Amino acid sequence: MNKLLLLLTLSIFVFSANAQQDSSAEEMIDFSQFEVVETSPTKRYTTNKVLGLSPTKLISIGYDYAGAHTLTNYLGDSTPTLPAGKDQAEINSTSGLRIIANYPIISNTKWLVNLGGSYWRSNYNMKTYDANNSMINSLKENGLTTASLSTVIFKPLNEKFFILGLAISEFSGDFKLNSPDLGKYLGQPKISAAAFLGKKRNDRSLLAFGLSRTYRPGALGMIPLIMFNHTFENRKWGIESFFPARAAVRRTINSRNMLFFGYELEGTSYGVFNLNNTAYPNNLELRRSELRPRITYECSLLGFIWLSVQA
């Protein structure tokens, strides 16, 4: 009993000593040295995020396949008009690897800067062709390759308005990555660019108007663009578009499964240097453009890993 009383006495003493020490420390602070700071209103900036929008992919790896079709070429021989049968090739399929990467290097309230790159390979599986047609023969032997470097800059002006800029340096031609004359293609890049002025209408809608310098139609052209990302109030339907380059209606099944119904215009201008024909100079271009109506299904496999299937 005596030990218990002694322990309680010591505890009260320690508590009392601490209380006195804190009180004396508080008395030593001169609060008159502190002033009330007048808070100025914080300027707010808009973002590029829209509720319900499909997630941005940092890295996409895919395989592209197109079915049978006929390719006609009138510039593969030394004569302007090729003999019958030499100007056409029956193609079973074209296929190849596609890789797209985007990575944010600056991300804050005032700036968003992304760097990106892409690789698209097209191999030609031909059923019938004439080896004397140098253009078609080059496609069969070398295929087509497109590699690009890009940057996207998003600059908010205030709570509603923003500026968006895009620049792409593209290297395209009838070459492979291990081609000995790769430097010839890298020395002739195709430059594309686009600029937008837009408004964040609300958390579900973003609208911007712009102008692009692009090779998507095959030849170089100046095309006006409309960017419209919108999610309807029920959160089940939405629109994602860079019209006329691409547009899609989005059906959100849930946060991990989405369907898209739309199209995309893809294309560029390829340098063609591997012609086994001295009748033509090595400065030809193959202008390729494809309008692809498509249905896309995207699902989250695990966390940030998504699977996308297009038809």
GUMIMAR-959297 format. One line per 8 residues: number of its first residue (from 1); their letters; for each residue x, y, z of N, C-alpha, C, CB. Coordinates in steps of 0.2 Angstrom, whole numbers, plus 2048, in hexadecimal, padded with zeros to 3 digits. Glycine has a CB too. Layout:
# residues N
NUM	A	X/Y/Z/X/Y/Z/X/Y/Z/X/Y/Z | ...
# end
This chain:
# residues 311
1	MNKLLLLL	804/7FA/800/800/800/800/804/806/800/7FB/800/806 | 80A/806/804/80E/80C/804/812/80D/7FE/813/80B/80A | 813/807/7FA/817/808/7F4/812/80B/7EF/819/801/7F1 | 80C/809/7EF/807/80C/7EA/806/813/7EB/800/808/7EB | 806/816/7F2/805/81D/7F3/80B/821/7F1/804/81E/7FB | 811/81D/7F2/817/821/7EF/817/822/7E8/81D/81C/7F2 | 815/81C/7E4/815/81D/7DD/810/822/7DA/813/816/7DA | 80A/822/7DD/805/828/7DC/808/82F/7DD/7FF/827/7DF
9	TLSIFVFS	80C/82F/7E3/80F/836/7E4/814/838/7DF/812/836/7EB | 818/833/7DD/81D/835/7D8/81A/837/7D2/822/82F/7D7 | 815/833/7D0/811/835/7C9/80E/83C/7C9/80C/82F/7C8 | 80B/83D/7CF/808/844/7CF/80E/849/7CF/804/845/7D6 | 813/848/7D2/819/84D/7D2/81C/84E/7CB/81F/84A/7D7 | 81D/848/7C8/81F/849/7C1/81A/84D/7BD/820/842/7BE | 814/84B/7BD/80F/84F/7B9/80F/856/7BB/808/84C/7BA | 80F/858/7C1/80F/85F/7C4/816/862/7C1/80F/85F/7CB
17	ANAQQDSS	81B/85F/7C1/821/862/7BF/821/864/7B7/827/85E/7C0 | 81E/85F/7B3/81E/860/7AC/819/866/7AB/81B/85A/7A9 | 813/866/7AF/80F/86C/7AE/812/872/7AF/808/86A/7B2 | 816/873/7B4/819/879/7B6/81E/87B/7B1/81D/878/7BD | 822/876/7AE/827/877/7A9/823/87A/7A3/82B/871/7A7 | 81D/877/7A1/81A/879/79B/817/880/79C/814/874/799 | 815/881/7A2/812/888/7A3/817/88D/7A3/80F/888/7AA | 81D/88C/7A6/822/891/7A6/825/892/79E/828/88F/7AA
25	AEEMIDFS	825/88C/79A/827/88D/793/822/892/790/828/886/790 | 81C/891/791/817/895/78E/818/89C/790/810/892/78F | 819/89D/796/81A/8A4/798/820/8A8/795/81B/8A4/7A0 | 825/8A4/793/82B/8A6/78F/82A/8A9/788/831/8A1/790 | 824/8A6/785/823/8A8/77E/81F/8AF/77E/81E/8A3/77B | 822/8B4/77A/81F/8BA/779/81B/8BA/773/825/8C0/779 | 814/8B9/774/810/8B9/76F/80F/8C0/76B/809/8B7/771 | 811/8C5/76E/811/8CC/76B/815/8CC/764/812/8D1/76F
33	QFEVVETS	81A/8C7/764/81E/8C7/75E/81B/8C5/758/825/8C3/760 | 815/8C1/759/812/8BE/753/80D/8C3/751/80F/8B7/755 | 80C/8C3/74A/807/8C7/747/802/8C3/743/80A/8CD/742 | 7FC/8C5/742/7F7/8C2/73E/7F9/8C3/737/7F0/8C4/740 | 7FA/8BE/733/7FB/8BF/72C/7F5/8BF/728/800/8B9/729 | 7F4/8C4/723/7EE/8C5/71F/7EF/8C0/719/7EE/8CC/71D | 7EA/8BB/719/7EA/8B6/714/7E8/8B9/70D/7E6/8B0/716 | 7EC/8B8/708/7E9/8BB/701/7E6/8B5/6FE/7EF/8BD/6FD
41	PTKRYTTN	7E1/8B6/6F9/7DE/8B1/6F6/7E2/8AD/6F1/7D8/8B4/6F2 | 7E2/8A6/6F2/7E6/8A2/6EE/7E3/8A1/6E6/7E7/89B/6F1 | 7E7/8A2/6E1/7E5/8A2/6DB/7E5/89A/6D9/7EA/8A5/6D6 | 7DF/898/6D6/7DE/891/6D4/7DF/890/6CD/7D7/88F/6D7 | 7E1/88A/6CB/7E2/889/6C4/7DE/882/6C2/7E9/888/6C2 | 7DC/882/6BC/7D8/87C/6BA/7DD/877/6B8/7D4/87E/6B3 | 7DA/871/6B7/7DE/86B/6B6/7DB/867/6AF/7DD/865/6BC | 7DE/863/6AD/7DC/85F/6A7/7D8/859/6A8/7E2/85D/6A2
49	KVLGLSPT	7D6/858/6AF/7D3/852/6B1/7CB/853/6B0/7D4/850/6B8 | 7C8/84E/6AD/7C1/84D/6AC/7BE/847/6B0/7BF/84E/6A5 | 7B9/848/6B4/7B7/842/6B7/7B4/83D/6B2/7B1/844/6BC | 7B6/836/6B3/7B4/831/6AF/7B8/830/6A9/7AD/832/6AD | 7BD/834/6A8/7C1/833/6A2/7C6/82D/6A2/7C6/839/6A1 | 7C7/82A/69D/7CB/824/69D/7D2/825/69F/7CB/820/696 | 7D5/821/6A3/7DC/822/6A6/7E1/823/6A1/7DD/81D/6AB | 7E6/828/6A2/7EB/829/69E/7F0/823/69F/7EF/830/6A0
57	KLISIGYD	7F3/820/69A/7F7/81B/69A/7FF/81D/69A/7F6/816/694 | 803/81B/69E/80A/81D/69E/80D/819/699/80D/81C/6A5 | 80C/813/699/80F/80E/694/80A/80A/691/815/80A/697 | 80A/80A/68A/805/805/686/809/801/682/7FF/809/683 | 808/7FA/682/80B/7F6/67D/806/7F2/67A/810/7F1/681 | 806/7F2/673/800/7EE/670/803/7EB/669/7FB/7F3/66E | 7FE/7E8/666/800/7E4/660/7FA/7E6/65B/800/7DC/661 | 7FC/7E9/655/7F7/7EC/650/7F7/7E7/64A/7FA/7F3/64E
65	YAGAHTLT	7F1/7E5/648/7F0/7E1/643/7EA/7E3/63E/7EE/7DA/646 | 7EB/7E3/638/7E7/7E5/633/7E6/7DF/62E/7E8/7EB/62F | 7E0/7DE/62B/7DF/7D8/627/7E1/7D9/620/7D7/7D6/627 | 7DE/7D4/61B/7E0/7D4/614/7DE/7DA/611/7DD/7CE/611 | 7E2/7DD/60C/7E0/7E2/608/7E5/7E2/602/7E0/7E9/60B | 7E3/7E7/5FD/7E7/7E7/5F7/7EB/7EE/5F7/7E2/7E7/5F0 | 7F1/7EE/5F5/7F5/7F4/5F5/7F7/7F5/5ED/7FC/7F3/5F9 | 7F6/7FB/5EB/7F7/7FD/5E4/7FC/802/5E4/7F1/7FF/5E0
73	NYLGDSTP	802/801/5E0/807/806/5DF/809/807/5D8/80D/803/5E3 | 80A/80D/5D6/80B/80F/5CF/812/812/5CE/806/814/5CC | 816/812/5D4/81D/815/5D3/822/810/5D5/81D/81B/5D8 | 821/80A/5D4/826/805/5D6/82B/802/5D1/823/7FF/5DA | 829/804/5CB/82D/802/5C5/82F/808/5C1/828/7FD/5C0 | 834/807/5BC/837/80C/5B8/832/80F/5B3/83D/80A/5B5 | 82C/80C/5B2/827/80F/5AE/822/812/5B1/825/809/5A9 | 81F/818/5AF/819/81B/5B2/813/816/5B3/817/821/5AF
81	TLPAGKDQ	812/812/5AE/80C/80D/5AF/80F/806/5AF/807/80E/5A9 | 80E/803/5B4/810/7FC/5B5/80C/7F7/5B1/810/7FA/5BD | 80F/7F2/5AF/80C/7EC/5AB/806/7E9/5B0/810/7E7/5A9 | 801/7E6/5AD/7FC/7E4/5B1/7FF/7DF/5B7/7F7/7E0/5AD | 7FD/7DF/5BD/7FF/7DA/5C2/805/7DD/5C6/800/7D4/5BF | 809/7E1/5C3/80F/7E4/5C7/80D/7EA/5CB/814/7E5/5C2 | 807/7ED/5CB/806/7F2/5CF/802/7F1/5D5/802/7F8/5CA | 800/7EB/5D6/7FC/7E9/5DC/800/7E3/5E0/7F5/7E6/5D9
89	AEINSTSG	7FE/7E3/5E6/800/7DE/5EB/7FA/7DC/5EF/806/7E0/5EF | 7F9/7D5/5F0/7F4/7D3/5F4/7F7/7D2/5FB/7F0/7CC/5F1 | 7F4/7D5/600/7F7/7D5/607/7F3/7D1/60B/7F8/7DC/60A | 7F6/7CC/60E/7F2/7C8/613/7F1/7CC/61A/7F6/7C1/615 | 7F6/7CF/61C/7F5/7D3/622/7FB/7D8/623/7F4/7CE/628 | 7FA/7DD/627/7FF/7E1/62A/7FE/7E1/632/7FF/7E9/627 | 804/7E0/635/804/7E0/63C/80B/7E2/63F/803/7D8/63E | 80B/7E4/645/811/7E6/649/810/7E9/650/814/7EC/645
97	LRIIANYP	815/7EA/653/815/7EC/65A/814/7F3/65B/81C/7EA/65D | 810/7F5/660/80F/7FC/661/811/7FE/669/808/7FF/660 | 815/803/66A/817/805/671/815/80D/671/81E/803/672 | 812/80F/676/811/816/678/813/817/67F/80A/818/676 | 816/81C/680/818/81E/687/817/825/689/820/81C/689 | 815/827/68E/814/82E/691/816/82F/698/80D/831/690 | 81A/834/699/81C/835/6A0/81C/83C/6A2/823/832/6A1 | 819/83E/6A8/819/845/6AA/820/847/6AD/813/846/6AF
105	IISNTKWL	823/84C/6AB/829/84E/6AD/828/855/6B2/82E/850/6A8 | 822/858/6B1/820/85E/6B5/819/85D/6B6/822/865/6B2 | 817/85D/6BC/810/85D/6BE/80F/861/6C4/80E/855/6BF | 80C/867/6C3/80A/86B/6C9/804/86F/6C7/810/870/6CB | 802/874/6CB/7FC/877/6CA/7FC/87C/6C4/7FA/87B/6D0 | 802/87E/6C2/803/883/6BD/806/880/6B6/808/888/6BF | 809/87A/6B6/80B/877/6B0/80A/86F/6B1/813/879/6AF | 809/86C/6AB/809/865/6AA/80D/864/6A3/802/862/6AA
113	VNLGGSYW	812/861/6A4/816/85F/69E/818/858/69E/81D/863/69E | 816/855/698/817/84D/697/81C/84C/691/810/84A/695 | 820/848/692/824/845/68C/822/83E/68A/82C/845/68E | 822/83D/684/820/837/681/824/834/67B/818/837/680 | 822/82E/67A/825/82B/674/821/825/672/82C/828/676 | 822/823/66B/81E/81E/668/822/81A/663/817/821/665 | 820/814/662/823/810/65D/81D/80C/65A/828/80B/660 | 81D/80C/653/818/808/64F/81B/804/649/812/80D/64D
121	RSNYNMKT	81A/7FE/649/81D/7FA/644/818/7F7/640/822/7F5/647 | 819/7F7/639/814/7F3/635/818/7EF/630/810/7F9/631 | 817/7E8/631/819/7E3/62D/814/7E1/628/81C/7DD/631 | 816/7E0/621/812/7DE/61C/813/7D6/61A/813/7E2/616 | 80D/7D3/61B/80D/7CC/619/809/7CB/613/809/7C7/61F | 80D/7CB/60D/80A/7CB/606/808/7C4/604/80E/7CF/602 | 803/7C4/600/801/7BD/5FD/804/7BD/5F6/7F9/7BD/5FD | 803/7C2/5F2/805/7C2/5EB/808/7C9/5EA/800/7C1/5E6
129	YDANNSMI	80E/7CA/5E7/811/7D0/5E5/816/7CF/5E0/814/7D4/5EC | 819/7D4/5DD/81E/7D4/5D8/824/7D7/5DB/81C/7D8/5D1 | 82A/7D3/5DB/830/7D6/5DE/833/7DB/5DA/835/7D0/5DF | 831/7DC/5D4/834/7E2/5D0/830/7E8/5D2/832/7E0/5C9 | 82B/7E8/5D5/828/7EE/5D7/82B/7F1/5DE/820/7EE/5D9 | 830/7F5/5DD/835/7F7/5E2/831/7FA/5E9/83A/7FC/5E0 | 82C/7FD/5E8/828/800/5EE/825/7FA/5F2/823/805/5EB | 821/7F6/5EE/81E/7F1/5F2/823/7EC/5F5/819/7ED/5ED
137	NSLKENGL	828/7EB/5F1/82E/7E6/5F4/831/7E9/5FA/833/7E5/5EE | 832/7F0/5FA/835/7F3/600/830/7F2/606/836/7FA/5FF | 82A/7F3/605/825/7F2/60B/825/7EB/60D/81E/7F3/608 | 826/7E6/609/826/7DF/60B/82D/7DD/60F/826/7DA/605 | 832/7E0/60C/839/7DF/60F/83A/7E3/616/83E/7E0/60B | 838/7E9/616/83A/7ED/61B/834/7F0/61F/83D/7F4/618 | 82E/7EF/61D/828/7F2/621/828/7F9/622/828/7EE/627 | 824/7FC/626/824/803/628/825/803/630/81D/806/626
145	TTASLSTV	828/809/632/82A/80A/639/828/811/63A/831/808/63B | 825/813/640/824/81A/642/827/81A/649/81D/81C/641 | 82B/81E/64B/82D/820/651/82D/827/653/835/81D/653 | 82B/829/659/82A/830/65A/82B/832/661/822/832/659 | 82D/839/662/82E/83C/669/829/841/669/835/83E/66A | 826/842/66F/821/847/66F/821/84B/676/81A/844/66E | 81E/851/676/81D/854/67D/816/857/67D/823/859/67E | 813/857/683/80C/85A/684/80D/85F/689/807/855/685
153	IFKPLNEK	80B/865/688/80B/86B/68E/804/86D/68F/810/870/68B | 802/86D/695/7FC/86F/698/7FD/875/69C/7F7/86A/69B | 7FA/87B/69A/7FB/881/69E/7F5/884/6A0/800/886/69A | 7F3/884/6A7/7ED/887/6A9/7EE/88E/6AA/7EA/884/6B0 | 7E9/892/6A8/7E9/899/6A8/7E5/89C/6AE/7E6/89D/6A2 | 7E0/899/6B0/7DC/89A/6B6/7D8/894/6B8/7D8/8A1/6B5 | 7D2/896/6BB/7CE/890/6BE/7CA/88D/6B8/7C9/892/6C3 | 7CA/890/6B2/7C6/88D/6AD/7CA/88C/6A6/7C0/892/6AB
161	FFILGLAI	7CE/891/6A4/7D1/891/69E/7D8/88E/69E/7D1/897/69B | 7DA/88B/698/7E1/888/698/7E3/888/691/7E1/880/69B | 7EA/887/690/7ED/886/68A/7F0/87F/689/7F3/88C/688 | 7F0/87C/684/7F3/875/683/7F7/875/67C/7ED/86F/682 | 7FD/872/67D/801/872/677/804/86B/676/807/877/678 | 805/869/670/808/862/66E/80D/863/669/802/85E/66D | 812/85F/669/817/85F/664/81A/858/663/81D/864/665 | 81B/856/65D/81D/84F/65C/822/84F/656/817/84B/659
169	SEFSGDFK	828/84C/657/82D/84B/652/82D/843/650/834/84D/655 | 82B/842/64A/82A/83B/648/82F/839/643/823/83B/645 | 831/833/643/836/830/63E/832/82A/63B/83D/82E/642 | 831/82A/635/82D/825/632/830/823/62B/826/827/631 | 830/81D/62A/832/81A/623/832/813/622/839/81D/622 | 835/810/61D/836/809/61B/83C/807/61E/835/808/614 | 83D/806/625/843/804/628/841/800/62E/847/80A/62A | 846/7FD/631/846/7F9/637/84B/7FC/63C/848/7F1/636
177	LNSPDLGK	84A/7FB/642/84F/7FE/647/856/7FC/646/84C/7FC/64E | 857/7F6/643/85E/7F4/642/860/7F6/63B/85E/7ED/644 | 85D/7FA/637/85F/7FB/631/865/7FF/631/859/7FF/62D | 86A/7FE/62C/870/801/62C/870/809/62A/875/7FE/628 | 86A/80A/627/86A/811/625/864/815/629/867/812/61D | 864/813/62F/85F/816/634/860/81D/634/85F/813/63B | 866/820/634/867/827/635/864/82B/630/86F/828/635 | 863/828/62A/860/82C/624/859/82E/626/861/828/61E
185	YLGQPKIS	856/829/629/84F/82B/62B/84E/82F/631/84B/824/62D | 853/82E/636/853/833/63C/854/83A/63A/858/830/641 | 858/83B/635/85A/842/632/854/845/62F/860/841/62E | 84E/842/62E/849/845/62B/842/845/62F/848/843/623 | 842/848/634/83C/847/639/836/84B/636/83D/849/640 | 830/848/637/82A/84C/636/828/84F/63C/824/847/633 | 827/856/63C/825/85A/642/81D/85B/642/829/860/643 | 81A/859/647/813/85B/648/812/85F/64E/80E/855/648
193	AAAFLGKK	80C/863/64E/80B/867/654/804/869/654/810/86E/654 | 801/86B/65A/7FB/86D/65B/7FA/871/661/7F6/867/65C | 7F6/876/661/7F5/87B/667/7ED/87C/668/7F8/882/665 | 7EB/87C/66E/7E4/87D/670/7E3/882/675/7E2/876/673 | 7DE/886/675/7DB/88A/67A/7D5/887/67D/7DA/891/678 | 7D4/885/683/7CE/882/686/7CC/884/68C/7D0/87B/686 | 7C6/881/68E/7C2/883/694/7C0/87D/698/7BC/888/692 | 7C1/87D/69E/7BF/878/6A2/7B8/87A/6A5/7C3/876/6A9
201	RNDRSLLA	7B3/877/6A2/7AC/879/6A3/7A9/877/6AA/7A7/876/69D | 7AB/871/6AC/7AA/86F/6B3/7AE/869/6B4/7A2/86E/6B4 | 7AD/865/6B9/7B1/85F/6BB/7B0/85A/6B6/7AF/85D/6C2 | 7AA/85A/6B2/7A8/855/6AD/7A9/857/6A6/7A1/853/6AE | 7AC/85D/6A4/7AC/85F/69D/7B1/864/69C/7A5/862/69C | 7B5/863/696/7BA/867/694/7BA/868/68D/7C1/863/696 | 7BB/86E/68A/7BA/86F/683/7C0/874/681/7B3/873/682 | 7C3/872/67B/7C8/876/679/7C8/876/671/7CF/874/67B
209	FGLSRTYR	7CB/87C/66E/7CB/87D/667/7D2/87E/665/7C6/883/664 | 7D5/87B/660/7DC/87B/65E/7DD/87A/657/7E0/877/662 | 7E3/87B/655/7E6/87A/64E/7EC/876/64E/7E7/881/64B | 7EC/871/649/7F2/86C/649/7F5/86C/642/7EF/865/64B | 7FC/86B/643/800/86A/63D/801/862/63D/806/86E/63D | 7FE/85E/639/7FF/857/63A/800/853/633/7F8/855/63D | 802/84D/634/803/848/62E/7FE/843/62F/80A/846/62E | 7F9/843/633/7F4/83E/634/7F0/83C/62D/7EF/840/639
217	PGALGMIP	7EF/842/629/7EC/840/622/7F0/83D/61D/7E8/846/61F | 7F7/83C/61F/7FC/839/61B/800/83F/618/7F8/836/614 | 7FD/844/615/801/84A/613/801/84F/619/7FF/84D/60C | 805/854/619/805/859/61E/7FF/85D/61D/80C/85D/61E | 7FC/85F/622/7F6/863/622/7F5/867/628/7F0/85F/620 | 7F1/86D/628/7EF/871/62E/7E8/86F/62F/7F0/878/62C | 7E6/86D/635/7DF/86A/636/7DD/86D/63D/7DF/863/637 | 7D7/870/63D/7D4/873/643/7D2/86D/647/7CE/877/642
225	LIMFNHTF	7D3/86D/64E/7D1/868/653/7CC/86A/658/7D7/865/656 | 7C8/866/65A/7C4/867/660/7C5/862/665/7BC/868/65E | 7C7/864/66B/7C8/85F/670/7C2/85F/675/7CE/860/674 | 7BE/85A/676/7B8/85A/67A/7B8/853/67E/7B2/85A/676 | 7B9/854/685/7B9/84F/689/7B3/850/68E/7BF/84E/68D | 7AE/84C/68E/7A8/84D/692/7A5/847/695/7A2/850/68E | 7A3/847/69B/7A0/842/69F/799/844/6A1/7A4/83F/6A5 | 794/840/69F/78D/842/6A0/78B/841/6A8/788/83E/69C
233	ENRKWGIE	786/844/6AA/784/844/6B1/784/83D/6B4/77E/848/6B2 | 781/838/6B0/781/831/6B3/787/82D/6B4/77C/82D/6AF | 78D/830/6B1/794/82E/6B2/794/827/6AE/795/82C/6B9 | 78F/825/6AA/790/81F/6A6/792/820/69F/789/81B/6A6 | 791/826/69C/792/827/696/797/82E/695/78C/828/691 | 79B/82E/690/79F/834/68F/7A2/834/688/7A5/833/694 | 7A5/83A/687/7A8/83B/680/7AF/83D/681/7A4/841/67C | 7B4/83A/67D/7BB/83B/67D/7BD/83D/676/7BF/836/680
241	SFFPARAA	7BF/843/674/7C0/844/66D/7C5/849/66C/7BA/846/669 | 7C9/848/666/7CE/84D/663/7CB/84E/65C/7D5/84B/664 | 7C5/850/65B/7C2/850/654/7C6/855/650/7BB/852/655 | 7C7/853/649/7C5/84D/646/7CA/847/646/7C4/84E/63F | 7D0/848/64A/7D5/843/64B/7D2/83C/64E/7DB/845/64F | 7CE/83D/653/7CB/837/656/7C6/839/65B/7D1/833/65A | 7C1/835/65C/7BB/836/660/7B8/82F/662/7B6/83A/65C | 7B5/82F/668/7B2/829/66B/7AD/82B/670/7B8/825/66E
249	VRRTINSR	7A8/827/670/7A3/827/675/7A5/822/67A/79C/826/673 | 7A5/823/681/7A7/81F/686/7A2/81C/68A/7AC/823/68B | 7A2/816/68B/79D/813/690/7A0/810/696/798/80D/68C | 79F/813/69B/7A3/810/6A1/79E/80B/6A5/7A4/816/6A6 | 7A1/805/6A5/79D/7FF/6A8/79E/800/6AF/7A0/7F8/6A5 | 7A5/801/6B1/7A7/802/6B8/7AE/805/6B8/7A6/7FC/6BD | 7B0/807/6BE/7B7/80A/6BE/7BD/806/6BB/7B9/80C/6C5 | 7BB/800/6BA/7C1/7FB/6B7/7BF/7F8/6B0/7C2/7F5/6BC
257	NMLFFGYE	7B9/7FA/6AD/7B7/7F8/6A7/7B4/7FD/6A3/7B3/7F2/6A7 | 7B6/7FE/69C/7B4/804/698/7B3/801/691/7B8/80A/698 | 7AE/804/68D/7AD/803/686/7AE/809/682/7A7/7FF/685 | 7B0/809/67C/7B1/80F/678/7AF/80D/671/7B8/812/678 | 7AB/812/66E/7A8/811/668/7AA/818/664/7A0/810/667 | 7AF/817/65F/7B1/81D/65B/7B6/81B/655/7B5/821/660 | 7BA/820/654/7BF/81F/64E/7C5/823/650/7BB/822/648 | 7CA/822/64C/7D0/825/64C/7D3/826/645/7D6/822/651
265	LEGTSYGV	7D6/82C/643/7DA/82D/63D/7E1/82C/63F/7D8/834/63A | 7E4/827/63C/7EB/826/63D/7EF/826/636/7ED/81F/640 | 7F5/829/636/7F9/82A/630/7FF/82E/631/7F5/82C/62B | 803/82E/62C/809/832/62C/80C/831/625/80E/830/631 | 812/835/624/815/834/61E/81C/831/61F/817/83C/61B | 81D/82B/61B/823/827/61C/828/829/617/821/820/61C | 82E/82A/619/834/82A/614/835/823/611/83A/82D/617 | 836/823/60A/837/81C/607/83E/81D/604/832/81A/602
273	FNLNNTAY	843/81A/607/84A/81A/604/84D/813/602/84F/81D/60A | 84A/80E/604/84C/807/602/849/805/5FC/84B/802/608 | 84A/809/5F6/847/806/5F0/84D/804/5EC/844/80C/5EC | 84C/7FE/5E9/851/7FB/5E5/850/7FD/5DE/852/7F3/5E6 | 850/803/5DC/84E/805/5D6/851/80C/5D5/846/806/5D5 | 856/80D/5D0/859/813/5CF/855/818/5CB/860/811/5CB | 84F/816/5C9/84B/81B/5C5/848/820/5C9/846/817/5C1 | 848/81F/5D0/845/824/5D4/84A/826/5DA/83F/821/5D8
281	PNNLELRR	84A/82D/5DB/84E/82F/5E0/84C/82D/5E7/84E/837/5E0 | 850/82D/5EC/84F/82B/5F3/84C/830/5F7/855/828/5F6 | 847/833/5F4/843/838/5F8/83B/837/5F8/845/83F/5F6 | 839/831/5F6/832/830/5F6/82F/830/5FD/831/829/5F2 | 828/831/5FD/824/830/603/81E/82C/602/822/837/605 | 81D/828/607/817/824/606/812/827/60C/819/81C/608 | 80D/829/609/808/82D/60D/802/828/60F/805/833/60A | 802/826/615/7FE/821/618/7F9/824/61D/801/81B/61B
289	SELRPRIT	7F2/823/61C/7ED/826/620/7E8/820/621/7EA/82C/61E | 7E5/81F/627/7E0/81A/628/7DB/81D/62D/7E3/814/62C | 7D5/81C/62B/7CF/81E/62F/7CD/817/632/7C9/821/62B | 7CD/817/639/7CC/811/63C/7C6/812/641/7D2/80F/641 | 7C0/810/63F/7BA/80F/643/7BB/809/648/7B3/80E/63F | 7BA/80A/64E/7BC/804/653/7B7/804/659/7C3/805/655 | 7B7/7FE/65C/7B5/7FD/662/7BA/7FB/667/7AF/7F8/662 | 7BB/7FE/66D/7C0/7FD/672/7BD/7FB/678/7C5/803/672
297	YECSLLGF	7C0/7F6/67B/7BF/7F4/682/7C5/7F4/686/7BC/7EC/682 | 7C5/7F8/68C/7CA/7F8/690/7C8/7F6/697/7CC/800/691 | 7CD/7F2/69B/7CB/7F0/6A1/7D2/7F0/6A5/7C8/7E9/6A1 | 7D1/7F1/6AC/7D7/7F1/6B0/7D8/7EA/6B3/7D5/7F6/6B6 | 7DE/7E8/6B1/7E0/7E1/6B3/7E2/7E1/6BA/7E5/7DE/6AF | 7E7/7E6/6BC/7E9/7E6/6C3/7EC/7ED/6C4/7EF/7E1/6C4 | 7E8/7F1/6C8/7EA/7F8/6CA/7EB/7FC/6C4/7F1/7F8/6CD | 7F1/7FE/6C2/7F2/803/6BC/7F3/7FF/6B6/7F7/808/6BE
305	IWLSVQA	7F3/7F9/6B6/7F4/7F5/6B0/7ED/7F3/6AC/7F8/7EE/6B1 | 7ED/7F6/6A6/7E6/7F5/6A2/7E7/7F1/69C/7E4/7FC/6A1 | 7E2/7EE/69A/7E2/7EA/694/7DD/7EE/68F/7E0/7E3/695 | 7DF/7EF/689/7DB/7F2/684/7DB/7EE/67E/7DE/7F9/682 | 7D5/7ED/67B/7D3/7E9/675/7CF/7ED/670/7D0/7E2/677 | 7D2/7EE/66A/7CE/7F2/665/7CD/7ED/65F/7D2/7F8/663 | 7C7/7EF/65C/7C5/7EB/656/7C2/7F0/651/7C0/7E6/657
# end
